[in-house]
Amino acid sequence: MSSPENQSSLIAVCYGSNFDFNDVVKFCEKNYRSALYRSTLHLDVDQGDVFIFAYATIVYWNVSHQKRQQIEQDILPFLQKPMTKCLQDELSFSHGNHFTLHNDHLVLDNEAPLVKLAVSHTLAQSVKLEMFEEQVEQTIKETSPIPKYLAEHGKIKLSRNQISRMRGHLFLTKSSVNLHYELLDKPDFFWEYPELDHYYHKTEEYQELSIRLDILNRKLEVIQEMLNILADQTNHQHSAVLEWIIIWLITVEIAIFFVHDLFKWV
């Protein structure tokens, strides 16, 4: 076990939806020592490393708070759809003979930037997934009173428009998760560097990405099923109203027939 004084900080931060990545690359090539690996940009800063991912996540290895602030000041102008509050995961790391990850402390057996990038992919995925988890939890919080009210009263006081908006919002959240291939699949980076696979997989297991994705999708499916029930009920009520309108129109037409054609009153 490494002593605390030999440990360095490892911080992954999600800032929002995504970066204007091409602009970030152009800026950093002029202002930093940088290298591009597909959709990830590596910055060599002082004694640390910074990995910038296109999906608005940055992983800092042994970067001082002051330097972090400077990087954020430079990079965040290229951010799209910023979050009101950034999400952050913090670990520590040191160097040793064997690669291990335990109690939020990482021991690296290799100091090469590509090894750090392999680990950073998982950390970036994890903190990005946390953003979607919070979105789903907020959706659950907003919709949780609906099943209880429906069970007590047999119907819900929501318009078709309100339910449609809720379903649309849920679809956006679900598609955002499932269309982020960076979250669902192993990054393409590892097709070029298969020798780094084990760093990714060990970190992925520790972060429980697959389990968390499965739980997230199950929650989304439950909400979707509830909203489908509400939509069916609302459509049934709407159809019933239309049927009564048709019945009354037919009744009026029959009355007009009797008054006008049969009894010749008009």
VONUTOR-91272 format. One line per 2 residues: number of its first residue (from 0); their letters; for each residue x, y, z of C-alpha. Coordinates in Angstrom, 1 decimal. Each point is the difference from the previous one (the first is absolute). Last residue first. Layout:
# residues N
NUM	a	X Y Z  ... $
This chain:
# residues 266
265	vw	-91.2 23.8 -40.4  -2.6 -2.1 1.7 $
263	kf	-0.2 -2.5 -2.9  -0.5 -2.8 2.5 $
261	ld	2.2 -2.5 -1.8  2.4 2.1 -1.9 $
259	hv	0.8 3.0 2.2  -0.7 -1.0 3.6 $
257	ff	0.6 -3.7 -0.3  3.2 0.6 -2.1 $
255	ia	1.3 2.7 2.3  -0.4 -2.4 2.9 $
253	ie	1.9 -2.7 -1.8  2.8 2.4 -0.8 $
251	vt	0.1 1.2 3.6  0.3 -3.6 1.2 $
249	il	2.7 -0.8 -2.6  2.0 3.0 1.2 $
247	wi	-0.5 -1.1 3.7  1.3 -3.5 -0.8 $
245	ii	2.9 1.4 -1.9  1.0 2.3 2.9 $
243	we	-0.4 -3.0 2.4  2.3 -2.0 -2.1 $
241	lv	2.6 2.9 -0.2  -0.1 0.2 3.8 $
239	as	0.6 -3.8 0.3  2.9 0.2 -2.4 $
237	hq	1.6 2.8 2.1  -0.5 -2.1 3.1 $
235	hn	1.6 -3.0 -1.7  2.9 2.1 -1.2 $
233	tq	0.5 1.2 3.5  0.0 -3.5 1.4 $
231	da	2.4 -1.2 -2.7  2.4 2.9 0.6 $
229	li	-0.1 -0.7 3.8  0.9 -3.6 -0.7 $
227	nl	2.7 1.0 -2.3  1.4 2.4 2.6 $
225	me	0.2 -2.9 2.5  1.7 -2.2 -2.4 $
223	qi	2.6 2.7 -0.9  0.7 0.6 3.7 $
221	ve	0.7 -3.7 0.5  2.1 -0.2 -3.2 $
219	lk	2.1 3.0 1.1  0.7 -1.7 3.4 $
217	rn	1.0 -3.2 -1.8  2.3 2.1 -2.3 $
215	li	1.8 1.5 3.0  0.4 -3.4 1.7 $
213	dl	1.6 -1.5 -3.1  2.3 3.0 -0.4 $
211	ri	1.0 -0.2 3.7  0.8 -3.7 -0.3 $
209	sl	2.1 0.5 -3.2  1.9 3.0 1.5 $
207	eq	0.9 -1.7 3.3  2.7 2.6 0.7 $
205	ye	2.4 -2.8 1.3  -0.9 -2.2 -3.0 $
203	et	0.6 2.8 -2.4  3.4 0.7 1.7 $
201	kh	1.0 -3.6 -0.5  -1.3 -0.1 -3.5 $
199	yy	1.8 3.2 -1.1  3.4 -1.0 1.4 $
197	hd	-0.4 -3.5 -1.5  -0.6 1.4 -3.5 $
195	le	3.3 1.9 -0.2  1.7 -2.6 -2.3 $
193	py	-2.9 0.5 -2.3  1.3 3.4 -1.0 $
191	ew	-1.5 0.9 -3.4  -3.3 -1.8 0.6 $
189	ff	0.2 1.3 3.5  -0.5 3.6 -1.1 $
187	dp	-3.3 -1.0 -1.5  -1.5 0.4 3.5 $
185	kd	-1.6 -3.1 1.6  -3.7 0.3 -0.5 $
183	ll	-3.0 1.4 1.7  1.4 3.2 1.5 $
181	ey	2.0 1.2 -3.0  -2.9 -1.2 -2.1 $
179	hl	-2.1 2.8 1.3  -3.1 -0.8 -2.0 $
177	nv	-1.4 -2.1 2.9  0.3 2.6 2.7 $
175	ss	-1.2 3.0 -2.1  -2.7 -2.1 -1.5 $
173	kt	-1.4 -0.8 3.5  0.2 3.6 1.1 $
171	lf	-1.6 1.3 -3.1  -2.7 -2.7 0.1 $
169	lh	-0.8 1.0 3.6  -0.4 3.7 -1.0 $
167	gr	-2.3 -1.0 -2.8  -2.1 -2.2 2.3 $
165	mr	-0.4 2.8 2.4  -0.9 2.4 -2.8 $
163	si	-2.6 -2.4 -1.3  -1.4 -0.5 3.5 $
161	qn	-0.4 3.8 0.4  -1.6 0.3 -3.5 $
159	rs	-2.4 -2.8 0.6  -1.1 1.8 3.2 $
157	lk	0.8 -1.2 3.5  -2.5 -0.4 2.8 $
155	ik	0.5 -3.7 0.5  -2.6 -2.7 0.3 $
153	gh	-0.9 -2.9 2.3  0.0 2.3 3.1 $
151	ea	2.2 -1.8 2.5  2.1 -2.2 -2.4 $
149	ly	0.4 2.9 -2.5  1.1 2.3 2.8 $
147	kp	2.6 -2.5 1.2  1.2 -0.7 -3.6 $
145	ip	0.4 3.8 -0.7  1.8 1.1 3.2 $
143	st	3.3 -1.5 -1.3  0.1 2.0 -3.3 $
141	ek	2.1 2.9 1.0  2.3 -2.0 2.3 $
139	it	0.4 -2.6 -2.6  1.0 2.6 -2.6 $
137	qe	2.5 1.5 2.4  1.5 -3.4 0.6 $
135	vq	0.2 -0.5 -3.7  1.9 3.3 -0.5 $
133	ee	2.3 -0.9 2.9  0.8 -3.4 -1.5 $
131	fm	0.7 1.8 -3.3  2.6 2.2 1.6 $
129	el	1.5 -3.0 1.8  0.5 -1.7 -3.3 $
127	kv	2.3 2.9 -1.0  1.9 -0.5 3.3 $
125	sq	0.4 -3.7 -0.8  0.9 0.4 -3.7 $
123	al	2.7 2.5 0.9  1.5 -2.4 2.6 $
121	th	-0.1 -2.9 -2.5  1.7 2.0 -2.7 $
119	sv	2.5 1.4 2.5  1.3 -3.5 0.8 $
117	al	1.1 -0.5 -3.6  1.3 3.6 -0.2 $
115	kv	2.2 -0.6 3.1  1.4 -3.0 -1.8 $
113	lp	0.5 2.1 -3.1  1.9 2.6 2.0 $
111	ae	2.6 -2.5 1.1  0.6 -0.3 3.8 $
109	nd	-0.4 -3.7 0.2  -0.9 -2.3 2.9 $
107	lv	-2.6 2.5 1.2  -1.5 -0.3 3.4 $
105	lh	-3.5 1.5 0.2  -1.7 1.1 3.3 $
103	dn	-3.7 0.3 0.2  -0.2 -2.8 2.7 $
101	hl	1.7 -2.4 -2.4  1.4 0.1 -3.5 $
99	tf	3.1 -2.0 -0.9  2.6 -0.1 -2.7 $
97	hn	3.1 -1.8 1.4  3.6 1.1 0.6 $
95	gh	-0.8 3.4 1.5  -0.9 3.6 -0.8 $
93	sf	-2.5 2.3 1.7  -3.6 1.1 -0.5 $
91	sl	-2.7 1.8 1.8  -3.7 0.2 -0.9 $
89	ed	-2.5 2.7 -0.6  -3.3 -0.1 -1.9 $
87	ql	-1.6 3.3 -1.1  -3.3 1.1 -1.3 $
85	ck	-0.3 3.7 -1.0  -2.9 2.0 1.3 $
83	tm	-2.3 2.0 -2.3  1.2 -2.2 -2.9 $
81	pk	1.2 1.6 -3.2  -1.9 -0.5 -3.2 $
79	ql	2.9 0.2 -2.4  3.6 0.7 1.2 $
77	fp	2.5 1.8 -2.1  0.3 2.9 2.4 $
75	li	0.8 -2.7 2.6  3.4 -0.7 -1.4 $
73	dq	2.2 3.0 0.9  -1.5 0.9 3.4 $
71	ei	-0.3 -3.7 0.8  3.7 -0.4 -0.7 $
69	qq	0.9 2.9 2.2  -2.1 -1.2 2.8 $
67	rk	1.6 -3.4 -0.2  3.4 1.6 0.1 $
65	qh	-0.9 1.7 3.3  -1.4 -3.1 1.5 $
63	sv	3.2 -1.9 -0.8  0.0 -2.8 -2.6 $
61	nw	1.1 -3.5 1.1  -2.1 -1.7 -2.6 $
59	yv	-3.0 1.9 -1.2  -2.8 -1.6 -1.9 $
57	it	-2.3 2.2 -2.1  -3.6 -0.6 -1.1 $
55	ay	-2.0 1.9 -2.5  -0.9 -2.9 -2.4 $
53	af	3.0 0.8 -2.2  2.4 -1.3 2.7 $
51	if	2.9 2.1 1.3  2.8 -1.9 1.7 $
49	vd	2.4 2.0 2.3  3.4 -1.2 1.1 $
47	gq	2.2 1.3 2.9  3.5 1.1 0.8 $
45	dv	-0.4 3.3 -1.8  -2.8 -0.5 -2.5 $
43	dl	0.1 -2.6 -2.8  -3.4 0.3 -1.6 $
41	hl	-1.6 -3.1 -1.6  -3.0 0.4 -2.3 $
39	ts	-2.6 -2.7 -0.4  -2.3 -0.6 -2.9 $
37	ry	2.6 -1.9 -2.1  3.2 0.2 2.0 $
35	la	1.3 3.6 -0.4  3.2 1.2 1.6 $
33	sr	0.7 3.3 1.8  2.7 2.3 1.4 $
31	yn	-2.3 3.0 0.6  -0.9 3.4 -1.5 $
29	ke	-0.2 -0.4 -3.8  -0.9 -3.7 -0.1 $
27	cf	-2.4 0.7 2.8  -2.1 2.5 -1.9 $
25	kv	-0.2 -2.2 -3.2  -1.0 -3.0 2.1 $
23	vd	-2.6 1.9 1.9  -1.5 1.4 -3.2 $
21	nf	-0.2 -3.5 -1.5  -1.6 -1.2 3.3 $
19	df	-2.9 2.4 0.2  -0.5 -1.6 3.4 $
17	ns	-2.8 -2.2 1.2  -3.0 -0.1 2.2 $
15	gy	1.2 1.5 3.3  3.0 0.4 2.3 $
13	cv	0.8 -3.6 1.0  3.1 -0.1 2.3 $
11	ai	2.5 -2.9 0.6  2.6 0.6 2.7 $
9	ls	3.2 -1.9 0.8  2.0 1.4 2.8 $
7	sq	3.5 -1.1 0.9  1.3 -2.4 2.6 $
5	ne	3.6 -0.2 1.2  -0.7 2.1 3.2 $
3	ps	-2.9 -2.3 0.8  2.3 -3.1 0.3 $
1	sm	-0.4 -2.6 -2.7  -1.3 -3.4 1.0 $
